Amino acid sequence: MSNNRRAALDAVRANWNRRAAGYDRFYRDYTQDKRDAWRAAYEKILGELFARRDEPLKVLDVGTGTGFLSTLLAELGHHVTAIDPSGAMLDYARAEADRRGVEVRTIACGAHDVARLDTEFDLVTARYVLWTLPDPVAALRTWREVITPGGGLLLADGLWHTWRHDGRRLAASLRPGGDHQFLWQLLHDYAQIGNATPHWAGLTLDRTRALFAAGGFQSGTRHDQLLPEYAHPVSADFFILGTRPARLP
């Protein structure tokens, strides 16, 4: 691994370690109806991706953060391994699994390093992760190698930073009751990882499909229409894509 890539990965890990407590507070306050909507959407999506399969899936949740998606998938009955390079995030993810009464296997592992798990999975999931990676194509190629024949990838992401989008969020943060730390947080994040992540602004659907092609995946099917609008994140271009490894020539 080059020194530049290692430094980028270290910066990203440090950033999410620092922000772990804030993410945990956000999802502790997340309303149950939104959480239920995400679970119902993923249940429908998996029903489409694995229409001929009844038994639980073996799932790898990459960049699990505080465990939002991994616990939802475990609640649906799947066998989930949740990884994250941030030890602080994983601590919260374990607590979330205990709080929800589900079993989730947690491992400290970066998105680029899943081969070292020495395990294959029916499904790899990544929610708001691909945009944070210093080398997303390399990560996708690694994920492809751990997917079983007939398995797939389910990815949720979006465009998180544009001048207009961030300007609106800044204006909202200045109102009474707004997130008065928003501008400081934005500037701090960019200073720490903006140069380390080629897609710090986020990802569009077309750009993600281009990354899929470079990483050895099909262009995929869009599924975010299954998630009610009120449960969408604050993104200028939010999407959920389900895909499978492309056939090798």
Residue pairs with C-beta under 8 A, 6 or more apart in sequence:
5 134
5 135
7 196
8 134
8 193
8 196
8 197
9 85
9 110
9 112
9 134
9 196
11 192
11 193
11 196
12 85
12 132
12 133
12 134
12 193
12 196
12 197
13 85
13 86
13 110
14 192
15 189
15 192
15 193
16 23
16 65
16 84
16 85
16 86
16 88
16 89
16 132
17 86
17 87
17 88
17 89
19 189
20 65
20 66
20 86
20 88
20 89
20 91
20 92
21 88
21 92
23 65
23 66
23 89
23 92
24 66
24 92
24 96
27 66
27 68
27 96
30 68
33 230
33 231
34 230
34 231
35 68
35 72
37 227
37 228
37 230
37 231
38 68
38 69
38 72
38 227
38 231
39 72
39 75
39 76
40 226
41 223
41 226
41 227
41 231
41 240
42 69
42 72
42 73
42 76
42 154
43 76
44 223
44 226
45 154
45 223
45 226
45 240
45 242
46 57
46 76
46 123
46 154
48 221
48 223
48 242
49 123
49 152
49 154
49 242
50 57
50 122
50 123
50 152
56 77
56 78
56 79
57 78
57 79
57 121
57 122
57 123
58 78
58 79
58 81
58 119
58 120
58 121
58 122
58 123
58 148
59 70
59 73
59 78
59 79
59 80
59 81
59 121
59 122
59 123
59 124
59 125
60 80
60 81
60 83
60 114
60 117
60 119
60 121
60 123
60 124
60 125
60 143
60 146
61 69
61 70
61 73
61 80
61 81
61 82
61 83
61 125
61 126
61 127
62 83
62 111
62 114
62 124
62 125
62 126
62 129
62 139
62 143
63 83
63 84
63 111
63 126
63 127
63 128
63 129
63 132
64 70
64 82
64 83
64 84
64 89
64 90
64 93
64 106
65 84
65 86
65 89
65 92
65 93
65 127
65 128
66 89
66 92
66 93
66 96
67 82
67 92
67 93
67 94
67 95
67 96
67 97
67 104
67 106
68 96
68 127
69 125
69 127
70 80
70 82
70 93
70 97
70 104
71 93
71 96
71 97
71 100
71 102
71 104
73 80
73 125
74 80
74 97
74 100
74 102
74 103
74 104
75 100
75 102
78 123
80 104
80 105
81 104
81 105
81 106
81 107
81 117
81 119
81 121
82 90
82 93
82 104
82 105
82 106
82 107
83 106
83 107
83 108
83 109
83 110
83 111
83 114
83 117
84 90
84 93
84 106
84 108
84 109
85 108
85 109
85 110
85 111
87 108
90 106
90 108
93 104
93 106
94 104
94 106
97 103
97 104
97 106
107 117
109 116
109 117
111 126
111 129
111 133
111 139
111 142
111 143
112 133
112 134
112 135
112 138
112 139
112 142
113 142
114 124
114 142
114 143
114 146
115 142
115 145
115 146
117 146
119 146
120 146
120 147
120 148
120 151
121 146
121 147
121 148
121 151
122 147
122 148
122 150
122 151
122 152
123 147
123 151
123 152
123 153
123 154
124 143
124 146
124 147
124 151
124 152
124 153
124 154
125 153
125 154
125 155
126 143
126 153
126 154
126 155
126 156
126 157
127 155
127 156
127 157
128 156
128 157
128 158
128 233
129 155
129 157
130 136
130 139
130 140
130 155
130 157
130 199
130 203
130 208
130 211
131 157
131 158
131 160
131 197
131 199
131 200
131 201
131 202
131 203
132 193
132 197
133 139
133 197
133 199
134 196
134 197
134 198
136 198
136 199
136 211
136 215
137 211
137 214
137 215
139 215
140 153
140 211
140 212
140 214
140 215
140 216
140 217
141 215
141 216
143 153
143 215
144 153
144 215
144 216
144 217
144 245
147 153
147 244
147 245
150 244
151 244
151 245
152 242
152 243
152 244
152 245
153 217
153 220
153 242
153 243
153 244
153 245
154 240
154 241
154 242
155 208
155 220
155 240
155 241
155 242
155 243
156 224
156 238
156 239
156 240
156 241
157 202
157 203
157 208
157 238
157 239
158 202
158 203
158 233
158 235
158 236
158 237
158 238
158 239
159 165
159 201
159 202
159 203
159 204
159 235
159 236
159 237
159 238
160 201
160 202
160 234
160 235
160 236
161 186
161 200
161 201
161 202
162 201
162 236
164 236
165 236
166 186
169 182
169 234
170 182
170 183
170 186
172 178
172 179
172 182
173 179
173 180
173 181
173 182
173 183
174 180
179 185
190 200
193 200
194 200
199 207
202 235
202 236
202 237
203 211
203 237
204 237
205 222
205 237
205 239
205 241
208 239
208 241
209 219
209 220
209 241
212 218
212 219
212 220
212 241
212 243
213 219
213 246
216 245
216 246
216 248
217 243
217 244
217 245
217 246
218 243
218 244
218 245
218 246
219 243
220 241
220 242
220 243
221 241
221 242
221 243
222 239
222 240
222 241
223 240
223 241
223 242
224 232
224 238
224 239
224 240
226 240
227 240
232 238
